[in-house]
Amino acid sequence: MISFSLFILAVLVVALALFVWRARPDNTTNRWFAIFTVAGAGWVLGVAGLHSVSHLEVWGRLTFVSASLIPATLFCF
């Protein structure tokens, strides 16, 4: 059940990123915020996948890559 709620949360965060980016796609701040939130959504998605029992290595790698992108995109934002 926890993985399902985390999947829903990841979808909502991606929707927020798309909403902000589509508001002003030419604005650099909106673009970096969208990239930052997508990296956060990737991390949440990876944690949700780790709660499942299949493909743990793939989910672990997705979690690591997304978590590595979060600080860099935050500084650019």
PDB file with SEQRES, HELIX, SHEET and CRYST1 records, atoms N, CA, C and O in Angstrom:
SEQRES   1 A   77  MET ILE SER PHE SER LEU PHE ILE LEU ALA VAL LEU VAL          
SEQRES   2 A   77  VAL ALA LEU ALA LEU PHE VAL TRP ARG ALA ARG PRO ASP          
SEQRES   3 A   77  ASN THR THR ASN ARG TRP PHE ALA ILE PHE THR VAL ALA          
SEQRES   4 A   77  GLY ALA GLY TRP VAL LEU GLY VAL ALA GLY LEU HIS SER          
SEQRES   5 A   77  VAL SER HIS LEU GLU VAL TRP GLY ARG LEU THR PHE VAL          
SEQRES   6 A   77  SER ALA SER LEU ILE PRO ALA THR LEU PHE CYS PHE              
HELIX    1 AA1 ILE A    2  ALA A   23  1                                  22    
HELIX    2 AA2 THR A   28  HIS A   51  1                                  24    
HELIX    3 AA3 LEU A   56  CYS A   76  1                                  21    
CRYST1    1.000    1.000    1.000  90.00  90.00  90.00 P 1           1          
ATOM      1  N   MET A   1       0.818  -1.199   0.000  1.00  0.00           N  
ATOM      2  CA  MET A   1       0.000   0.000   0.000  1.00  0.00           C  
ATOM      3  C   MET A   1       0.861   1.263   0.000  1.00  0.00           C  
ATOM      4  O   MET A   1       0.507   2.262  -0.625  1.00  0.00           O  
ATOM      5  N   ILE A   2       1.998   1.212   0.706  1.00  0.00           N  
ATOM      6  CA  ILE A   2       2.845   2.406   0.760  1.00  0.00           C  
ATOM      7  C   ILE A   2       3.452   2.710  -0.603  1.00  0.00           C  
ATOM      8  O   ILE A   2       3.621   3.876  -0.958  1.00  0.00           O  
ATOM      9  N   SER A   3       3.783   1.669  -1.374  1.00  0.00           N  
ATOM     10  CA  SER A   3       4.366   1.928  -2.680  1.00  0.00           C  
ATOM     11  C   SER A   3       3.344   2.575  -3.621  1.00  0.00           C  
ATOM     12  O   SER A   3       3.700   3.413  -4.449  1.00  0.00           O  
ATOM     13  N   PHE A   4       2.077   2.183  -3.488  1.00  0.00           N  
ATOM     14  CA  PHE A   4       1.044   2.789  -4.330  1.00  0.00           C  
ATOM     15  C   PHE A   4       0.886   4.277  -4.019  1.00  0.00           C  
ATOM     16  O   PHE A   4       0.775   5.097  -4.930  1.00  0.00           O  
ATOM     17  N   SER A   5       0.877   4.621  -2.740  1.00  0.00           N  
ATOM     18  CA  SER A   5       0.732   6.033  -2.380  1.00  0.00           C  
ATOM     19  C   SER A   5       1.957   6.841  -2.816  1.00  0.00           C  
ATOM     20  O   SER A   5       1.825   8.012  -3.173  1.00  0.00           O  
ATOM     21  N   LEU A   6       3.144   6.233  -2.790  1.00  0.00           N  
ATOM     22  CA  LEU A   6       4.340   6.931  -3.260  1.00  0.00           C  
ATOM     23  C   LEU A   6       4.310   7.109  -4.784  1.00  0.00           C  
ATOM     24  O   LEU A   6       4.774   8.128  -5.296  1.00  0.00           O  
ATOM     25  N   PHE A   7       3.774   6.134  -5.499  1.00  0.00           N  
ATOM     26  CA  PHE A   7       3.612   6.290  -6.950  1.00  0.00           C  
ATOM     27  C   PHE A   7       2.661   7.445  -7.256  1.00  0.00           C  
ATOM     28  O   PHE A   7       2.918   8.238  -8.162  1.00  0.00           O  
ATOM     29  N   ILE A   8       1.577   7.542  -6.514  1.00  0.00           N  
ATOM     30  CA  ILE A   8       0.626   8.638  -6.707  1.00  0.00           C  
ATOM     31  C   ILE A   8       1.294   9.980  -6.406  1.00  0.00           C  
ATOM     32  O   ILE A   8       1.092  10.956  -7.128  1.00  0.00           O  
ATOM     33  N   LEU A   9       2.088  10.022  -5.340  1.00  0.00           N  
ATOM     34  CA  LEU A   9       2.806  11.249  -4.992  1.00  0.00           C  
ATOM     35  C   LEU A   9       3.772  11.654  -6.094  1.00  0.00           C  
ATOM     36  O   LEU A   9       3.876  12.837  -6.419  1.00  0.00           O  
ATOM     37  N   ALA A  10       4.480  10.688  -6.674  1.00  0.00           N  
ATOM     38  CA  ALA A  10       5.408  10.990  -7.769  1.00  0.00           C  
ATOM     39  C   ALA A  10       4.666  11.553  -8.974  1.00  0.00           C  
ATOM     40  O   ALA A  10       5.159  12.473  -9.627  1.00  0.00           O  
ATOM     41  N   VAL A  11       3.510  11.026  -9.270  1.00  0.00           N  
ATOM     42  CA  VAL A  11       2.716  11.534 -10.393  1.00  0.00           C  
ATOM     43  C   VAL A  11       2.265  12.969 -10.114  1.00  0.00           C  
ATOM     44  O   VAL A  11       2.292  13.814 -11.009  1.00  0.00           O  
ATOM     45  N   LEU A  12       1.853  13.242  -8.883  1.00  0.00           N  
ATOM     46  CA  LEU A  12       1.427  14.601  -8.538  1.00  0.00           C  
ATOM     47  C   LEU A  12       2.586  15.596  -8.616  1.00  0.00           C  
ATOM     48  O   LEU A  12       2.395  16.736  -9.039  1.00  0.00           O  
ATOM     49  N   VAL A  13       3.776  15.174  -8.215  1.00  0.00           N  
ATOM     50  CA  VAL A  13       4.933  16.070  -8.276  1.00  0.00           C  
ATOM     51  C   VAL A  13       5.322  16.347  -9.727  1.00  0.00           C  
ATOM     52  O   VAL A  13       5.691  17.472 -10.064  1.00  0.00           O  
ATOM     53  N   VAL A  14       5.244  15.351 -10.571  1.00  0.00           N  
ATOM     54  CA  VAL A  14       5.517  15.562 -12.001  1.00  0.00           C  
ATOM     55  C   VAL A  14       4.456  16.490 -12.600  1.00  0.00           C  
ATOM     56  O   VAL A  14       4.774  17.331 -13.440  1.00  0.00           O  
ATOM     57  N   ALA A  15       3.210  16.343 -12.177  1.00  0.00           N  
ATOM     58  CA  ALA A  15       2.161  17.252 -12.657  1.00  0.00           C  
ATOM     59  C   ALA A  15       2.447  18.682 -12.227  1.00  0.00           C  
ATOM     60  O   ALA A  15       2.219  19.615 -12.998  1.00  0.00           O  
ATOM     61  N   LEU A  16       2.943  18.870 -11.005  1.00  0.00           N  
ATOM     62  CA  LEU A  16       3.326  20.207 -10.557  1.00  0.00           C  
ATOM     63  C   LEU A  16       4.457  20.767 -11.406  1.00  0.00           C  
ATOM     64  O   LEU A  16       4.441  21.943 -11.772  1.00  0.00           O  
ATOM     65  N   ALA A  17       5.438  19.929 -11.720  1.00  0.00           N  
ATOM     66  CA  ALA A  17       6.554  20.373 -12.560  1.00  0.00           C  
ATOM     67  C   ALA A  17       6.061  20.800 -13.942  1.00  0.00           C  
ATOM     68  O   ALA A  17       6.482  21.832 -14.464  1.00  0.00           O  
ATOM     69  N   LEU A  18       5.183  20.016 -14.522  1.00  0.00           N  
ATOM     70  CA  LEU A  18       4.648  20.375 -15.837  1.00  0.00           C  
ATOM     71  C   LEU A  18       3.805  21.642 -15.777  1.00  0.00           C  
ATOM     72  O   LEU A  18       3.853  22.461 -16.695  1.00  0.00           O  
ATOM     73  N   PHE A  19       3.038  21.810 -14.714  1.00  0.00           N  
ATOM     74  CA  PHE A  19       2.215  23.003 -14.556  1.00  0.00           C  
ATOM     75  C   PHE A  19       3.081  24.256 -14.476  1.00  0.00           C  
ATOM     76  O   PHE A  19       2.783  25.260 -15.123  1.00  0.00           O  
ATOM     77  N   VAL A  20       4.151  24.201 -13.686  1.00  0.00           N  
ATOM     78  CA  VAL A  20       5.034  25.366 -13.533  1.00  0.00           C  
ATOM     79  C   VAL A  20       5.794  25.629 -14.828  1.00  0.00           C  
ATOM     80  O   VAL A  20       5.926  26.779 -15.246  1.00  0.00           O  
ATOM     81  N   TRP A  21       6.288  24.584 -15.460  1.00  0.00           N  
ATOM     82  CA  TRP A  21       7.053  24.768 -16.697  1.00  0.00           C  
ATOM     83  C   TRP A  21       6.175  25.311 -17.817  1.00  0.00           C  
ATOM     84  O   TRP A  21       6.609  26.169 -18.586  1.00  0.00           O  
ATOM     85  N   ARG A  22       4.927  24.810 -17.915  1.00  0.00           N  
ATOM     86  CA  ARG A  22       4.042  25.266 -18.980  1.00  0.00           C  
ATOM     87  C   ARG A  22       3.542  26.690 -18.760  1.00  0.00           C  
ATOM     88  O   ARG A  22       3.088  27.341 -19.702  1.00  0.00           O  
ATOM     89  N   ALA A  23       3.624  27.182 -17.511  1.00  0.00           N  
ATOM     90  CA  ALA A  23       3.175  28.546 -17.241  1.00  0.00           C  
ATOM     91  C   ALA A  23       4.051  29.547 -17.992  1.00  0.00           C  
ATOM     92  O   ALA A  23       3.540  30.466 -18.633  1.00  0.00           O  
ATOM     93  N   ARG A  24       5.363  29.369 -17.912  1.00  0.00           N  
ATOM     94  CA  ARG A  24       6.308  30.230 -18.645  1.00  0.00           C  
ATOM     95  C   ARG A  24       7.512  29.378 -19.040  1.00  0.00           C  
ATOM     96  O   ARG A  24       8.502  29.350 -18.308  1.00  0.00           O  
ATOM     97  N   PRO A  25       7.456  28.685 -20.173  1.00  0.00           N  
ATOM     98  CA  PRO A  25       8.547  27.778 -20.547  1.00  0.00           C  
ATOM     99  C   PRO A  25       9.856  28.485 -20.895  1.00  0.00           C  
ATOM    100  O   PRO A  25      10.921  27.868 -20.866  1.00  0.00           O  
ATOM    101  N   ASP A  26       9.783  29.748 -21.216  1.00  0.00           N  
ATOM    102  CA  ASP A  26      11.011  30.469 -21.573  1.00  0.00           C  
ATOM    103  C   ASP A  26      11.735  31.030 -20.361  1.00  0.00           C  
ATOM    104  O   ASP A  26      12.869  31.492 -20.488  1.00  0.00           O  
ATOM    105  N   ASN A  27      11.110  31.003 -19.187  1.00  0.00           N  
ATOM    106  CA  ASN A  27      11.713  31.523 -17.969  1.00  0.00           C  
ATOM    107  C   ASN A  27      12.677  30.485 -17.379  1.00  0.00           C  
ATOM    108  O   ASN A  27      12.315  29.323 -17.197  1.00  0.00           O  
ATOM    109  N   THR A  28      13.893  30.914 -17.088  1.00  0.00           N  
ATOM    110  CA  THR A  28      14.916  30.006 -16.569  1.00  0.00           C  
ATOM    111  C   THR A  28      14.545  29.468 -15.195  1.00  0.00           C  
ATOM    112  O   THR A  28      14.795  28.299 -14.900  1.00  0.00           O  
ATOM    113  N   THR A  29      13.958  30.299 -14.359  1.00  0.00           N  
ATOM    114  CA  THR A  29      13.580  29.856 -13.017  1.00  0.00           C  
ATOM    115  C   THR A  29      12.527  28.755 -13.072  1.00  0.00           C  
ATOM    116  O   THR A  29      12.626  27.764 -12.348  1.00  0.00           O  
ATOM    117  N   ASN A  30      11.535  28.920 -13.912  1.00  0.00           N  
ATOM    118  CA  ASN A  30      10.512  27.888 -14.051  1.00  0.00           C  
ATOM    119  C   ASN A  30      11.104  26.587 -14.587  1.00  0.00           C  
ATOM    120  O   ASN A  30      10.726  25.499 -14.154  1.00  0.00           O  
ATOM    121  N   ARG A  31      12.024  26.708 -15.523  1.00  0.00           N  
ATOM    122  CA  ARG A  31      12.645  25.524 -16.103  1.00  0.00           C  
ATOM    123  C   ARG A  31      13.442  24.748 -15.057  1.00  0.00           C  
ATOM    124  O   ARG A  31      13.322  23.526 -14.966  1.00  0.00           O  
ATOM    125  N   TRP A  32      14.262  25.460 -14.261  1.00  0.00           N  
ATOM    126  CA  TRP A  32      15.058  24.775 -13.244  1.00  0.00           C  
ATOM    127  C   TRP A  32      14.198  24.217 -12.122  1.00  0.00           C  
ATOM    128  O   TRP A  32      14.517  23.167 -11.564  1.00  0.00           O  
ATOM    129  N   PHE A  33      13.106  24.908 -11.782  1.00  0.00           N  
ATOM    130  CA  PHE A  33      12.198  24.360 -10.781  1.00  0.00           C  
ATOM    131  C   PHE A  33      11.559  23.077 -11.281  1.00  0.00           C  
ATOM    132  O   PHE A  33      11.420  22.116 -10.525  1.00  0.00           O  
ATOM    133  N   ALA A  34      11.169  23.055 -12.549  1.00  0.00           N  
ATOM    134  CA  ALA A  34      10.572  21.849 -13.115  1.00  0.00           C  
ATOM    135  C   ALA A  34      11.565  20.694 -13.111  1.00  0.00           C  
ATOM    136  O   ALA A  34      11.195  19.563 -12.793  1.00  0.00           O  
ATOM    137  N   ILE A  35      12.825  20.964 -13.461  1.00  0.00           N  
ATOM    138  CA  ILE A  35      13.839  19.912 -13.446  1.00  0.00           C  
ATOM    139  C   ILE A  35      14.089  19.426 -12.020  1.00  0.00           C  
ATOM    140  O   ILE A  35      14.270  18.231 -11.786  1.00  0.00           O  
ATOM    141  N   PHE A  36      14.097  20.361 -11.070  1.00  0.00           N  
ATOM    142  CA  PHE A  36      14.293  20.009  -9.666  1.00  0.00           C  
ATOM    143  C   PHE A  36      13.157  19.120  -9.158  1.00  0.00           C  
ATOM    144  O   PHE A  36      13.404  18.126  -8.475  1.00  0.00           O  
ATOM    145  N   THR A  37      11.933  19.471  -9.483  1.00  0.00           N  
ATOM    146  CA  THR A  37      10.812  18.671  -9.008  1.00  0.00           C  
ATOM    147  C   THR A  37      10.736  17.310  -9.701  1.00  0.00           C  
ATOM    148  O   THR A  37      10.297  16.333  -9.096  1.00  0.00           O  
ATOM    149  N   VAL A  38      11.155  17.240 -10.951  1.00  0.00           N  
ATOM    150  CA  VAL A  38      11.196  15.943 -11.631  1.00  0.00           C  
ATOM    151  C   VAL A  38      12.270  15.053 -11.005  1.00  0.00           C  
ATOM    152  O   VAL A  38      12.074  13.844 -10.887  1.00  0.00           O  
ATOM    153  N   ALA A  39      13.401  15.638 -10.602  1.00  0.00           N  
ATOM    154  CA  ALA A  39      14.426  14.854  -9.901  1.00  0.00           C  
ATOM    155  C   ALA A  39      13.893  14.352  -8.565  1.00  0.00           C  
ATOM    156  O   ALA A  39      14.156  13.213  -8.178  1.00  0.00           O  
ATOM    157  N   GLY A  40      13.147  15.195  -7.861  1.00  0.00           N  
ATOM    158  CA  GLY A  40      12.526  14.755  -6.614  1.00  0.00           C  
ATOM    159  C   GLY A  40      11.496  13.667  -6.843  1.00  0.00           C  
ATOM    160  O   GLY A  40      11.392  12.730  -6.051  1.00  0.00           O  
ATOM    161  N   ALA A  41      10.740  13.779  -7.912  1.00  0.00           N  
ATOM    162  CA  ALA A  41       9.753  12.758  -8.244  1.00  0.00           C  
ATOM    163  C   ALA A  41      10.436  11.447  -8.619  1.00  0.00           C  
ATOM    164  O   ALA A  41       9.925  10.371  -8.310  1.00  0.00           O  
ATOM    165  N   GLY A  42      11.572  11.528  -9.274  1.00  0.00           N  
ATOM    166  CA  GLY A  42      12.330  10.316  -9.590  1.00  0.00           C  
ATOM    167  C   GLY A  42      12.822   9.622  -8.333  1.00  0.00           C  
ATOM    168  O   GLY A  42      12.837   8.393  -8.256  1.00  0.00           O  
ATOM    169  N   TRP A  43      13.223  10.411  -7.353  1.00  0.00           N  
ATOM    170  CA  TRP A  43      13.668   9.837  -6.078  1.00  0.00           C  
ATOM    171  C   TRP A  43      12.500   9.157  -5.363  1.00  0.00           C  
ATOM    172  O   TRP A  43      12.644   8.050  -4.845  1.00  0.00           O  
ATOM    173  N   VAL A  44      11.348   9.820  -5.337  1.00  0.00           N  
ATOM    174  CA  VAL A  44      10.169   9.230  -4.708  1.00  0.00           C  
ATOM    175  C   VAL A  44       9.746   7.963  -5.448  1.00  0.00           C  
ATOM    176  O   VAL A  44       9.362   6.976  -4.822  1.00  0.00           O  
ATOM    177  N   LEU A  45       9.815   7.990  -6.766  1.00  0.00           N  
ATOM    178  CA  LEU A  45       9.470   6.819  -7.558  1.00  0.00           C  
ATOM    179  C   LEU A  45      10.431   5.668  -7.287  1.00  0.00           C  
ATOM    180  O   LEU A  45      10.015   4.512  -7.205  1.00  0.00           O  
ATOM    181  N   GLY A  46      11.716   5.985  -7.148  1.00  0.00           N  
ATOM    182  CA  GLY A  46      12.689   4.946  -6.831  1.00  0.00           C  
ATOM    183  C   GLY A  46      12.464   4.336  -5.460  1.00  0.00           C  
ATOM    184  O   GLY A  46      12.595   3.123  -5.294  1.00  0.00           O  
ATOM    185  N   VAL A  47      12.128   5.152  -4.481  1.00  0.00           N  
ATOM    186  CA  VAL A  47      11.835   4.630  -3.142  1.00  0.00           C  
ATOM    187  C   VAL A  47      10.575   3.772  -3.184  1.00  0.00           C  
ATOM    188  O   VAL A  47      10.510   2.734  -2.525  1.00  0.00           O  
ATOM    189  N   ALA A  48       9.585   4.193  -3.945  1.00  0.00           N  
ATOM    190  CA  ALA A  48       8.368   3.387  -4.088  1.00  0.00           C  
ATOM    191  C   ALA A  48       8.683   2.052  -4.746  1.00  0.00           C  
ATOM    192  O   ALA A  48       8.135   1.021  -4.354  1.00  0.00           O  
ATOM    193  N   GLY A  49       9.548   2.063  -5.730  1.00  0.00           N  
ATOM    194  CA  GLY A  49       9.933   0.818  -6.382  1.00  0.00           C  
ATOM    195  C   GLY A  49      10.727  -0.097  -5.468  1.00  0.00           C  
ATOM    196  O   GLY A  49      10.624  -1.319  -5.569  1.00  0.00           O  
ATOM    197  N   LEU A  50      11.516   0.481  -4.581  1.00  0.00           N  
ATOM    198  CA  LEU A  50      12.269  -0.330  -3.632  1.00  0.00           C  
ATOM    199  C   LEU A  50      11.359  -1.021  -2.625  1.00  0.00           C  
ATOM    200  O   LEU A  50      11.734  -2.048  -2.060  1.00  0.00           O  
ATOM    201  N   HIS A  51      10.180  -0.480  -2.393  1.00  0.00           N  
ATOM    202  CA  HIS A  51       9.230  -1.139  -1.499  1.00  0.00           C  
ATOM    203  C   HIS A  51       8.560  -2.329  -2.170  1.00  0.00           C  
ATOM    204  O   HIS A  51       7.983  -3.180  -1.493  1.00  0.00           O  
ATOM    205  N   SER A  52       8.633  -2.393  -3.481  1.00  0.00           N  
ATOM    206  CA  SER A  52       8.134  -3.583  -4.169  1.00  0.00           C  
ATOM    207  C   SER A  52       9.207  -4.667  -4.106  1.00  0.00           C  
ATOM    208  O   SER A  52      10.310  -4.424  -3.616  1.00  0.00           O  
ATOM    209  N   VAL A  53       8.895  -5.832  -4.587  1.00  0.00           N  
ATOM    210  CA  VAL A  53       9.848  -6.930  -4.445  1.00  0.00           C  
ATOM    211  C   VAL A  53      10.612  -7.239  -5.719  1.00  0.00           C  
ATOM    212  O   VAL A  53      11.504  -8.087  -5.695  1.00  0.00           O  
ATOM    213  N   SER A  54      10.306  -6.599  -6.810  1.00  0.00           N  
ATOM    214  CA  SER A  54      10.952  -6.953  -8.067  1.00  0.00           C  
ATOM    215  C   SER A  54      11.867  -5.836  -8.558  1.00  0.00           C  
ATOM    216  O   SER A  54      11.621  -4.655  -8.313  1.00  0.00           O  
ATOM    217  N   HIS A  55      12.923  -6.234  -9.253  1.00  0.00           N  
ATOM    218  CA  HIS A  55      13.866  -5.321  -9.900  1.00  0.00           C  
ATOM    219  C   HIS A  55      14.478  -4.316  -8.915  1.00  0.00           C  
ATOM    220  O   HIS A  55      14.493  -3.114  -9.176  1.00  0.00           O  
ATOM    221  N   LEU A  56      14.974  -4.811  -7.800  1.00  0.00           N  
ATOM    222  CA  LEU A  56      15.494  -3.919  -6.762  1.00  0.00           C  
ATOM    223  C   LEU A  56      16.730  -3.146  -7.221  1.00  0.00           C  
ATOM    224  O   LEU A  56      16.930  -2.002  -6.813  1.00  0.00           O  
ATOM    225  N   GLU A  57      17.555  -3.759  -8.061  1.00  0.00           N  
ATOM    226  CA  GLU A  57      18.758  -3.073  -8.524  1.00  0.00           C  
ATOM    227  C   GLU A  57      18.412  -1.872  -9.409  1.00  0.00           C  
ATOM    228  O   GLU A  57      19.037  -0.816  -9.303  1.00  0.00           O  
ATOM    229  N   VAL A  58      17.428  -2.037 -10.269  1.00  0.00           N  
ATOM    230  CA  VAL A  58      17.007  -0.929 -11.144  1.00  0.00           C  
ATOM    231  C   VAL A  58      16.428   0.209 -10.307  1.00  0.00           C  
ATOM    232  O   VAL A  58      16.756   1.375 -10.530  1.00  0.00           O  
ATOM    233  N   TRP A  59      15.569  -0.125  -9.344  1.00  0.00           N  
ATOM    234  CA  TRP A  59      14.970   0.904  -8.496  1.00  0.00           C  
ATOM    235  C   TRP A  59      16.031   1.597  -7.645  1.00  0.00           C  
ATOM    236  O   TRP A  59      15.973   2.808  -7.430  1.00  0.00           O  
ATOM    237  N   GLY A  60      16.999   0.822  -7.166  1.00  0.00           N  
ATOM    238  CA  GLY A  60      18.079   1.423  -6.378  1.00  0.00           C  
ATOM    239  C   GLY A  60      18.912   2.390  -7.202  1.00  0.00           C  
ATOM    240  O   GLY A  60      19.294   3.456  -6.719  1.00  0.00           O  
ATOM    241  N   ARG A  61      19.189   2.024  -8.431  1.00  0.00           N  
ATOM    242  CA  ARG A  61      19.954   2.920  -9.310  1.00  0.00           C  
ATOM    243  C   ARG A  61      19.172   4.193  -9.642  1.00  0.00           C  
ATOM    244  O   ARG A  61      19.740   5.284  -9.672  1.00  0.00           O  
ATOM    245  N   LEU A  62      17.872   4.050  -9.889  1.00  0.00           N  
ATOM    246  CA  LEU A  62      17.043   5.222 -10.150  1.00  0.00           C  
ATOM    247  C   LEU A  62      17.016   6.143  -8.941  1.00  0.00           C  
ATOM    248  O   LEU A  62      17.086   7.363  -9.082  1.00  0.00           O  
ATOM    249  N   THR A  63      16.915   5.565  -7.761  1.00  0.00           N  
ATOM    250  CA  THR A  63      16.913   6.361  -6.537  1.00  0.00           C  
ATOM    251  C   THR A  63      18.228   7.109  -6.382  1.00  0.00           C  
ATOM    252  O   THR A  63      18.231   8.292  -6.041  1.00  0.00           O  
ATOM    253  N   PHE A  64      19.348   6.433  -6.627  1.00  0.00           N  
ATOM    254  CA  PHE A  64      20.654   7.063  -6.479  1.00  0.00           C  
ATOM    255  C   PHE A  64      20.858   8.186  -7.492  1.00  0.00           C  
ATOM    256  O   PHE A  64      21.334   9.265  -7.138  1.00  0.00           O  
ATOM    257  N   VAL A  65      20.503   7.937  -8.736  1.00  0.00           N  
ATOM    258  CA  VAL A  65      20.682   8.965  -9.780  1.00  0.00           C  
ATOM    259  C   VAL A  65      19.816  10.184  -9.499  1.00  0.00           C  
ATOM    260  O   VAL A  65      20.274  11.320  -9.625  1.00  0.00           O  
ATOM    261  N   SER A  66      18.575   9.949  -9.121  1.00  0.00           N  
ATOM    262  CA  SER A  66      17.678  11.073  -8.838  1.00  0.00           C  
ATOM    263  C   SER A  66      18.138  11.855  -7.614  1.00  0.00           C  
ATOM    264  O   SER A  66      18.097  13.085  -7.609  1.00  0.00           O  
ATOM    265  N   ALA A  67      18.574  11.143  -6.578  1.00  0.00           N  
ATOM    266  CA  ALA A  67      19.054  11.831  -5.377  1.00  0.00           C  
ATOM    267  C   ALA A  67      20.335  12.612  -5.665  1.00  0.00           C  
ATOM    268  O   ALA A  67      20.589  13.634  -5.028  1.00  0.00           O  
ATOM    269  N   SER A  68      21.132  12.150  -6.602  1.00  0.00           N  
ATOM    270  CA  SER A  68      22.345  12.877  -6.971  1.00  0.00           C  
ATOM    271  C   SER A  68      22.032  14.150  -7.751  1.00  0.00           C  
ATOM    272  O   SER A  68      22.788  15.119  -7.683  1.00  0.00           O  
ATOM    273  N   LEU A  69      20.940  14.157  -8.480  1.00  0.00           N  
ATOM    274  CA  LEU A  69      20.560  15.333  -9.261  1.00  0.00           C  
ATOM    275  C   LEU A  69      19.870  16.409  -8.426  1.00  0.00           C  
ATOM    276  O   LEU A  69      19.858  17.576  -8.816  1.00  0.00           O  
ATOM    277  N   ILE A  70      19.304  16.037  -7.297  1.00  0.00           N  
ATOM    278  CA  ILE A  70      18.542  16.999  -6.488  1.00  0.00           C  
ATOM    279  C   ILE A  70      19.397  18.181  -6.033  1.00  0.00           C  
ATOM    280  O   ILE A  70      18.963  19.317  -6.224  1.00  0.00           O  
ATOM    281  N   PRO A  71      20.594  17.993  -5.437  1.00  0.00           N  
ATOM    282  CA  PRO A  71      21.368  19.172  -4.998  1.00  0.00           C  
ATOM    283  C   PRO A  71      21.812  20.070  -6.151  1.00  0.00           C  
ATOM    284  O   PRO A  71      21.766  21.294  -6.031  1.00  0.00           O  
ATOM    285  N   ALA A  72      22.234  19.485  -7.248  1.00  0.00           N  
ATOM    286  CA  ALA A  72      22.699  20.277  -8.384  1.00  0.00           C  
ATOM    287  C   ALA A  72      21.580  21.127  -8.973  1.00  0.00           C  
ATOM    288  O   ALA A  72      21.777  22.300  -9.291  1.00  0.00           O  
ATOM    289  N   THR A  73      20.410  20.526  -9.114  1.00  0.00           N  
ATOM    290  CA  THR A  73      19.292  21.280  -9.676  1.00  0.00           C  
ATOM    291  C   THR A  73      18.775  22.323  -8.676  1.00  0.00           C  
ATOM    292  O   THR A  73      18.271  23.370  -9.082  1.00  0.00           O  
ATOM    293  N   LEU A  74      18.897  22.046  -7.389  1.00  0.00           N  
ATOM    294  CA  LEU A  74      18.498  23.038  -6.393  1.00  0.00           C  
ATOM    295  C   LEU A  74      19.394  24.255  -6.455  1.00  0.00           C  
ATOM    296  O   LEU A  74      18.904  25.381  -6.365  1.00  0.00           O  
ATOM    297  N   PHE A  75      20.711  24.059  -6.608  1.00  0.00           N  
ATOM    298  CA  PHE A  75      21.621  25.187  -6.707  1.00  0.00           C  
ATOM    299  C   PHE A  75      21.378  25.989  -7.986  1.00  0.00           C  
ATOM    300  O   PHE A  75      21.481  27.216  -7.968  1.00  0.00           O  
ATOM    301  N   CYS A  76      21.062  25.329  -9.076  1.00  0.00           N  
ATOM    302  CA  CYS A  76      20.772  26.051 -10.317  1.00  0.00           C  
ATOM    303  C   CYS A  76      19.437  26.793 -10.226  1.00  0.00           C  
ATOM    304  O   CYS A  76      19.270  27.861 -10.815  1.00  0.00           O  
ATOM    305  N   PHE A  77      18.504  26.225  -9.493  1.00  0.00           N  
ATOM    306  CA  PHE A  77      17.205  26.865  -9.309  1.00  0.00           C  
ATOM    307  C   PHE A  77      17.382  28.153  -8.528  1.00  0.00           C  
ATOM    308  O   PHE A  77      16.405  28.853  -8.262  1.00  0.00           O  
TER     309      PHE A  77                                                      
END                                                                             
